[in-house]
């Protein structure tokens, strides 16, 4: 799970479940903006880090994109922990606090 976080440059933030990453070239589309596939992959990586479980299923709503070098803040919260599964909400915002994906 940590290898995925390393690939995205996902670094721990200042509170539990808070992460951040910078949009790097390998995470962008051909036009240099954040790729939607990156959004779902980051969501999975963050969910796995906070739940300490391997993700089985995930949906992500891609709301907006960001240019290369933009800083993205990610908050992953275990809303309903269970014996076999967890429900985890992941929300990413840009520098202005606008939701990018959830």
Backbone as CSV, one residue per row, in Angstrom:
resi,resn,N_x,N_y,N_z,CA_x,CA_y,CA_z,C_x,C_y,C_z
1,UNK,0.817,-1.195,0.000,0.000,0.000,0.000,0.860,1.259,0.000
2,UNK,1.963,1.210,0.725,2.837,2.377,0.785,3.462,2.661,-0.576
3,UNK,3.711,1.608,-1.379,4.293,1.810,-2.705,3.380,2.669,-3.566
4,UNK,2.066,2.474,-3.452,1.123,3.313,-4.201,1.238,4.759,-3.750
5,UNK,1.268,4.985,-2.453,1.392,6.339,-1.916,2.686,6.987,-2.397
6,UNK,3.745,6.222,-2.443,5.029,6.747,-2.917,4.951,7.137,-4.389
7,UNK,4.277,6.322,-5.208,4.145,6.622,-6.636,3.450,7.966,-6.851
8,UNK,2.439,8.248,-6.053,1.691,9.502,-6.191,2.347,10.667,-5.452
9,UNK,3.359,10.378,-4.648,3.965,11.423,-3.830,3.041,11.837,-2.698
10,UNK,2.196,10.904,-2.267,1.206,11.162,-1.225,1.919,11.230,0.125
11,UNK,1.918,12.421,0.714,2.612,12.638,1.988,1.588,12.907,3.078
12,UNK,1.898,12.438,4.286,1.003,12.660,5.425,0.920,14.145,5.738
13,UNK,-0.285,14.575,6.100,-0.511,15.962,6.463,-0.398,16.162,7.956
14,UNK,-0.996,17.236,8.443,-0.851,17.619,9.845,-1.941,17.063,10.757
15,UNK,-2.845,16.255,10.216,-3.892,15.634,11.031,-4.147,14.223,10.503
16,UNK,-4.697,13.347,11.329,-4.963,11.977,10.870,-5.869,11.961,9.630
17,UNK,-5.482,11.164,8.648,-6.268,11.042,7.428,-6.017,12.133,6.404
18,UNK,-5.182,13.100,6.731,-4.884,14.216,5.820,-3.589,13.905,5.071
19,UNK,-3.657,14.042,3.754,-2.507,13.811,2.885,-2.418,14.957,1.886
20,UNK,-1.308,15.008,1.193,-1.154,15.994,0.128,-0.250,15.393,-0.945
21,UNK,-0.429,15.899,-2.154,0.471,15.524,-3.237,0.540,16.666,-4.226
22,UNK,1.598,16.684,-4.991,1.789,17.690,-6.032,1.543,17.017,-7.370
23,UNK,0.791,17.664,-8.232,0.501,17.104,-9.556,1.804,17.071,-10.352
24,UNK,2.340,15.876,-10.532,3.577,15.666,-11.281,3.234,15.233,-12.701
25,UNK,4.195,15.340,-13.577,3.987,15.025,-14.991,3.421,13.628,-15.203
26,UNK,3.879,12.644,-14.449,3.410,11.257,-14.651,1.978,11.047,-14.147
27,UNK,1.367,12.071,-13.544,-0.014,11.979,-13.055,-0.981,12.788,-13.912
28,UNK,-0.498,13.273,-15.055,-1.310,14.172,-15.882,-1.727,13.554,-17.209
29,UNK,-2.699,14.234,-17.816,-3.131,13.887,-19.179,-2.116,14.479,-20.160
30,UNK,-2.370,14.287,-21.442,-1.477,14.816,-22.484,-1.398,16.342,-22.479
31,UNK,-2.406,17.021,-21.898,-2.393,18.491,-21.856,-1.784,19.039,-20.564
32,UNK,-1.204,18.165,-19.739,-0.521,18.604,-18.536,-1.416,18.868,-17.336
33,UNK,-2.647,18.378,-17.363,-3.574,18.559,-16.246,-3.852,17.213,-15.587
34,UNK,-4.242,17.257,-14.316,-4.490,16.044,-13.544,-5.451,15.110,-14.271
35,UNK,-5.064,13.858,-14.363,-5.825,12.813,-15.035,-6.877,12.257,-14.084
36,UNK,-8.093,12.022,-14.573,-9.168,11.474,-13.747,-8.828,10.118,-13.152
37,UNK,-8.081,9.308,-13.885,-7.645,8.015,-13.365,-6.728,8.172,-12.163
38,UNK,-5.961,9.244,-12.152,-5.118,9.531,-10.996,-5.984,9.812,-9.783
39,UNK,-7.094,10.509,-9.976,-7.987,10.844,-8.861,-8.506,9.580,-8.178
40,UNK,-8.975,8.624,-8.947,-9.491,7.405,-8.314,-8.356,6.591,-7.687
41,UNK,-7.198,6.575,-8.319,-6.072,5.835,-7.753,-5.589,6.460,-6.444
42,UNK,-5.546,7.788,-6.375,-5.176,8.474,-5.136,-6.233,8.199,-4.066
43,UNK,-7.504,8.191,-4.457,-8.580,7.885,-3.509,-8.387,6.503,-2.900
44,UNK,-8.067,5.537,-3.730,-7.842,4.172,-3.252,-6.636,4.130,-2.310
45,UNK,-5.543,4.753,-2.712,-4.334,4.744,-1.883,-4.596,5.377,-0.520
46,UNK,-5.280,6.518,-0.491,-5.571,7.201,0.776,-6.515,6.363,1.644
47,UNK,-7.531,5.760,1.018,-8.471,4.913,1.769,-7.757,3.716,2.386
48,UNK,-6.848,3.120,1.642,-6.101,1.974,2.157,-5.183,2.389,3.309
49,UNK,-4.600,3.563,3.225,-3.722,4.028,4.300,-4.487,4.243,5.601
50,UNK,-5.664,4.885,5.522,-6.401,5.166,6.770,-7.104,3.931,7.328
51,UNK,-7.520,3.027,6.449,-8.249,1.847,6.926,-7.334,0.667,7.224
52,UNK,-6.111,0.734,6.686,-5.156,-0.375,6.799,-5.729,-1.659,6.223
53,UNK,-6.538,-1.498,5.170,-7.123,-2.635,4.447,-6.964,-2.405,2.953
54,UNK,-6.952,-3.502,2.217,-6.900,-3.423,0.768,-8.283,-3.073,0.233
55,UNK,-8.343,-2.107,-0.647,-9.628,-1.704,-1.233,-10.148,-2.796,-2.153
56,UNK,-11.449,-2.999,-2.114,-12.108,-3.966,-2.984,-12.919,-3.224,-4.040
57,UNK,-13.462,-2.065,-3.670,-14.361,-1.343,-4.558,-14.289,0.142,-4.218
58,UNK,-14.363,1.007,-5.232,-14.274,2.448,-4.993,-14.944,3.179,-6.146
59,UNK,-15.649,4.239,-5.820,-16.116,5.164,-6.851,-15.568,6.535,-6.489
60,UNK,-15.314,7.331,-7.501,-14.810,8.683,-7.291,-15.476,9.614,-8.274
61,UNK,-15.991,10.718,-7.764,-16.563,11.749,-8.625,-15.453,12.749,-8.918
62,UNK,-15.075,12.869,-10.184,-14.033,13.792,-10.615,-14.705,15.117,-10.954
63,UNK,-14.495,16.126,-10.136,-15.201,17.406,-10.257,-14.418,18.405,-11.101
64,UNK,-13.120,18.509,-10.837,-12.295,19.450,-11.595,-10.872,18.943,-11.657
65,UNK,-10.094,19.546,-12.500,-8.713,19.127,-12.697,-7.775,20.199,-12.168
66,UNK,-6.488,19.975,-12.295,-5.487,20.929,-11.830,-4.269,20.846,-12.741
67,UNK,-3.538,21.926,-12.871,-2.335,21.902,-13.706,-1.175,21.215,-13.003
68,UNK,-0.189,20.859,-13.784,1.036,20.296,-13.230,1.619,21.270,-12.207
69,UNK,2.185,20.733,-11.153,2.810,21.461,-10.043,1.807,21.986,-9.016
70,UNK,0.523,21.793,-9.241,-0.481,22.232,-8.254,-0.434,21.316,-7.041
71,UNK,-0.683,21.889,-5.880,-0.737,21.130,-4.625,-2.186,20.705,-4.391
72,UNK,-2.391,19.434,-4.059,-3.725,18.897,-3.808,-3.761,18.356,-2.380
73,UNK,-4.795,18.727,-1.636,-4.986,18.240,-0.270,-6.031,17.132,-0.296
74,UNK,-5.766,16.053,0.405,-6.653,14.887,0.415,-7.016,14.555,1.867
75,UNK,-8.308,14.372,2.129,-8.765,13.951,3.447,-9.495,12.625,3.295
76,UNK,-9.004,11.590,3.997,-9.624,10.267,3.981,-10.159,9.987,5.383
77,UNK,-11.458,9.671,5.447,-12.119,9.452,6.727,-12.841,8.112,6.722
78,UNK,-12.580,7.290,7.731,-13.323,6.042,7.896,-14.637,6.410,8.568
79,UNK,-15.730,6.376,7.812,-17.034,6.775,8.333,-17.746,5.635,9.053
80,UNK,-17.558,4.421,8.561,-18.238,3.267,9.154,-17.271,2.084,9.168
81,UNK,-16.538,1.918,10.278,-15.637,0.774,10.360,-16.411,-0.496,10.701
82,UNK,-16.009,-1.585,10.109,-16.677,-2.860,10.378,-15.670,-3.976,10.549
83,UNK,-16.188,-5.142,10.867,-15.311,-6.297,11.050,-14.702,-6.753,9.726
84,UNK,-15.488,-6.654,8.647,-15.017,-7.122,7.345,-14.788,-6.007,6.338
85,UNK,-15.525,-4.934,6.455,-15.378,-3.828,5.511,-15.424,-2.498,6.246
86,UNK,-14.917,-1.486,5.590,-15.004,-0.111,6.069,-15.625,0.745,4.973
87,UNK,-16.347,1.761,5.369,-16.802,2.767,4.419,-15.911,3.982,4.640
88,UNK,-15.219,4.380,3.586,-14.255,5.466,3.677,-14.637,6.567,2.696
89,UNK,-14.644,7.803,3.186,-14.895,8.960,2.316,-13.564,9.655,2.076
90,UNK,-13.287,9.935,0.803,-12.067,10.634,0.420,-12.470,11.893,-0.339
91,UNK,-11.948,13.039,0.103,-12.240,14.310,-0.551,-10.928,15.035,-0.814
92,UNK,-10.732,15.477,-2.041,-9.528,16.224,-2.397,-9.909,17.645,-2.781
93,UNK,-9.095,18.587,-2.338,-9.353,19.998,-2.628,-8.098,20.662,-3.192
94,UNK,-8.322,21.749,-3.921,-7.194,22.517,-4.447,-6.735,23.541,-3.413
95,UNK,-5.785,24.374,-3.782,-5.219,25.353,-2.852,-6.259,26.339,-2.336
96,UNK,-7.335,26.558,-3.104,-8.391,27.485,-2.691,-9.477,26.795,-1.860
97,UNK,-9.351,25.481,-1.675,-10.332,24.727,-0.901,-11.503,24.198,-1.723
98,UNK,-11.461,24.371,-3.039,-12.523,23.854,-3.908,-12.354,22.355,-4.094
99,UNK,-13.458,21.617,-4.061,-13.410,20.156,-4.226,-12.984,19.817,-5.648
100,UNK,-12.012,18.920,-5.747,-11.529,18.444,-7.038,-12.092,17.058,-7.349
101,UNK,-12.080,16.186,-6.329,-12.706,14.874,-6.476,-13.125,14.366,-5.116
102,UNK,-14.154,13.500,-5.145,-14.684,12.957,-3.887,-15.205,11.551,-4.125
